[in-house]
């Protein structure tokens, strides 16, 4: 099982990666997103988005405050100014 993650800033497309799990730091707490997750829109605080594969972090991306749109097969993250 895998989930796709896109991260955009207002000026550029930062990254697109696939992993088994995406870890997000929301304003309400940490969210672990797996394939099949229910649809959700959440505010993220500045920090790191972690992409995991086989329980190992394969990439950490620094983000500013952002909005995350979670669907069952992908997470789209848009940083806000």
Secondary structure, 3 states (H helix, E strand, C coil): CCEEEEEECCCCEEEEEEECEEEEEECCEEEEECCCCCCEEEEECCEEEEEEECCEEEEEEEECCEEEEECCCEEEEEECC
